[in-house]
Amino acid sequence: MEPLNYRYGTVKIYQYEAERIIVYYDVKRCIHSEECIRGAPAVFDRYRRPWIDPTLDDADHLAEVILRCPTGALHFTRKDGAPEETFPESNVVLVGPDGPLYLHGNVEIVARGKEVLVHDTRVALCRCGRSQNKPFCDNGHLAEPAFRDAGALAENCALPKEGTPGPALRVTLVADGPLVLRGDFTLRSGDGRILVQGNRASLCRCGASLNKPFCDGTHTAAGFQAQ
């Protein structure tokens, strides 16, 4: 899946080619989760330039490792006719402990005017309010004082289920406000214990809500600003 429909800001996608596979890397969406380094250390070497060399691993294994990247910073295209990445059948939102919202599925990031800015399978969205690359996480939650929220969900948490949405999980960026989610999805707590299904939610992205991960309107008093 070549991420060429990314239209949010000015983005340079780096490209690394081997005989059977092309690897794409978006540095602005990378938050160094290091799934790639752990999975294919010969290919991904932070001390080497260029730091990605796809000729140093089997293409099938490399594609499998790239799919573990939780932010969508890494993607691939197969040159040998092997299967490409496809959209999962279900959408999942993980509330990252002390970190971003990790979305995996058929995800559309949409501006308030309904322009689709990004259509991807894997994204990490800022929920601390500090990212300089909003709506995406850039590890701003690690700055002192570090953002703290375990990503807990109440045992009796419930999400609305209204109508029959399409297969995509549409995330609308409300100017100076929350992330509004529409579409069937499962919301998962930071510890993975609680799963809640629904198709509507407004999630905090200012970092100040007293009802995280949900928006409680605090962004107005906090003076939060974001497109």
C-alpha positions in Angstrom: 0.0 0.0 0.0 1.8 3.1 -1.2 0.7 6.1 1.0 0.4 8.7 -1.8 -3.0 10.0 -0.6 -1.4 11.7 2.4 -2.3 15.4 2.0 -1.9 16.7 5.5 0.9 19.3 5.3 4.1 19.0 3.5 5.4 15.4 3.6 8.4 13.6 2.1 8.0 9.9 1.7 11.3 8.1 1.5 11.6 5.1 -0.8 13.9 2.0 -0.6 13.8 -0.6 -3.3 14.9 -4.3 -3.5 14.2 -6.9 -6.2 10.9 -8.0 -4.8 9.7 -5.1 -2.6 9.6 -1.4 -2.2 9.6 0.1 1.3 8.2 3.6 2.0 9.0 5.6 5.1 7.3 8.7 6.4 9.6 10.2 9.0 7.0 12.6 10.4 4.7 9.7 11.4 7.5 7.6 13.1 7.5 7.6 16.9 10.2 5.0 17.2 8.1 2.1 18.5 11.0 0.0 17.1 8.8 -2.9 15.9 10.8 -2.7 12.7 14.2 -2.9 14.4 13.2 -5.8 16.6 11.6 -7.7 13.7 14.2 -7.1 11.0 17.4 -5.6 12.5 19.5 -6.2 9.4 17.1 -4.1 7.3 16.4 -1.3 9.8 19.7 0.0 11.3 19.4 3.4 12.9 23.2 3.8 12.9 23.5 3.3 9.1 22.8 5.6 6.2 20.5 4.9 4.6 19.0 3.3 7.6 16.7 1.1 5.6 18.1 -1.6 3.2 15.4 -4.0 2.1 17.9 -6.1 0.2 19.0 -7.6 3.5 16.0 -9.7 4.2 13.4 -11.9 2.5 10.6 -9.8 1.1 7.9 -11.9 2.6 9.3 -11.6 6.1 10.0 -7.9 5.6 6.4 -7.3 4.6 5.2 -9.1 7.7 7.4 -6.9 9.9 6.3 -3.7 8.3 2.7 -4.6 9.1 3.6 -4.4 12.8 4.4 -0.7 12.5 1.6 0.8 14.6 1.8 4.4 13.1 1.8 3.8 9.4 5.2 5.3 9.1 6.2 2.2 7.1 4.4 0.7 4.1 5.4 -1.5 1.2 4.6 -2.4 -2.4 5.4 -5.8 -3.8 7.1 -6.0 -7.2 6.7 -9.8 -7.4 3.0 -10.1 -7.4 2.8 -11.2 -3.8 -0.1 -10.0 -1.7 -0.2 -6.3 -0.7 -1.5 -4.9 2.5 -5.3 -4.9 2.7 -7.8 -3.2 4.9 -8.7 -5.3 7.9 -12.3 -6.5 8.3 -12.7 -4.7 11.6 -11.6 -1.4 13.0 -9.8 -1.2 16.4 -8.9 1.9 18.5 -6.3 1.3 21.3 -6.0 3.9 23.9 -2.2 3.9 24.3 -1.0 4.1 28.0 0.5 7.6 28.5 0.5 7.9 24.7 -1.5 8.2 21.5 -4.6 6.6 20.1 -3.5 3.7 17.8 -6.0 3.0 15.1 -5.9 -0.1 12.9 -8.5 -0.8 10.2 -10.0 1.0 7.3 -9.2 4.5 8.6 -10.1 7.8 7.0 -8.8 11.1 8.6 -11.2 13.8 7.5 -11.1 17.6 7.7 -14.1 19.4 8.9 -15.0 20.2 5.2 -15.1 16.4 4.6 -11.9 16.3 2.6 -10.2 12.9 3.2 -6.6 13.8 4.3 -5.4 10.3 4.9 -6.8 6.9 4.1 -4.7 4.2 5.8 -4.7 1.0 7.8 -2.5 2.1 10.7 -2.3 5.5 12.3 -1.2 7.0 15.7 -3.2 10.1 16.7 -2.1 12.6 19.3 -4.2 12.7 22.5 -2.0 14.8 24.7 -2.4 18.1 22.7 1.4 18.6 22.4 2.2 17.2 19.0 3.7 19.5 16.4 2.4 17.2 13.7 -1.3 17.1 14.7 -3.4 15.1 14.3 -0.6 12.6 14.4 1.5 11.7 17.4 5.1 12.9 17.4 6.1 11.8 20.9 5.2 15.1 22.4 3.6 13.2 25.3 7.2 12.4 26.4 8.1 16.0 27.0 8.3 17.2 30.6 6.1 17.1 32.4 5.2 13.8 30.7 1.6 13.1 29.7 0.1 10.6 32.1 -3.1 8.7 31.4 -3.2 4.9 31.6 -5.8 4.6 28.9 -8.4 3.0 31.2 -12.0 2.4 30.3 -14.7 1.9 32.9 -16.1 -1.6 33.3 -19.6 -0.2 32.4 -18.3 1.9 29.5 -20.7 2.0 26.5 -20.6 3.5 23.1 -23.5 4.6 21.0 -24.6 2.4 18.1 -26.7 4.3 15.6 -27.6 3.4 12.1 -25.5 1.2 9.7 -22.2 2.9 8.9 -20.0 1.9 6.0 -16.8 -0.2 6.5 -14.5 2.7 7.0 -13.8 4.3 10.4 -14.1 8.0 9.6 -12.2 10.3 12.0 -13.2 14.0 11.7 -10.9 16.7 13.0 -13.0 19.2 14.8 -11.1 22.6 14.7 -9.8 23.3 18.2 -11.8 20.3 19.4 -12.0 16.5 19.6 -11.6 13.6 17.2 -15.1 12.6 16.1 -15.3 8.9 15.2 -18.0 7.4 13.0 -18.1 3.8 11.8 -18.1 0.4 13.5 -15.1 0.0 15.7 -13.9 -1.6 18.9 -12.3 0.7 21.6 -9.7 -1.1 23.6 -8.3 0.0 27.0 -4.6 0.6 27.5 -4.2 -2.7 29.3 -6.3 -4.6 26.7 -8.8 -5.9 29.2 -11.8 -3.9 28.3 -13.3 -3.9 24.8 -16.2 -1.7 23.9 -18.0 -1.8 20.5 -19.9 1.0 18.9 -20.0 3.4 15.9 -19.9 6.9 17.5 -17.5 8.6 19.8 -15.8 12.0 20.5 -12.3 11.4 21.8 -10.1 14.0 23.5 -7.1 15.4 21.7 -6.3 18.3 23.9 -5.0 16.2 26.8 -7.1 18.1 29.4 -10.3 16.1 29.5 -11.3 14.7 32.9 -13.1 11.9 31.2 -10.3 10.5 29.0 -10.2 9.1 26.4 -13.5 10.9 25.8 -14.0 14.6 25.2 -15.7 16.5 28.0 -15.5 20.0 26.4 -12.4 21.0 28.4 -10.6 22.0 25.2 -12.5 25.3 25.2 -11.3 26.4 28.7 -7.8 25.0 27.9 -7.5 27.2 24.9 -6.6 24.2 22.7 -5.9 25.0 19.1 -5.6 22.6 16.2 -6.9 22.3 12.6 
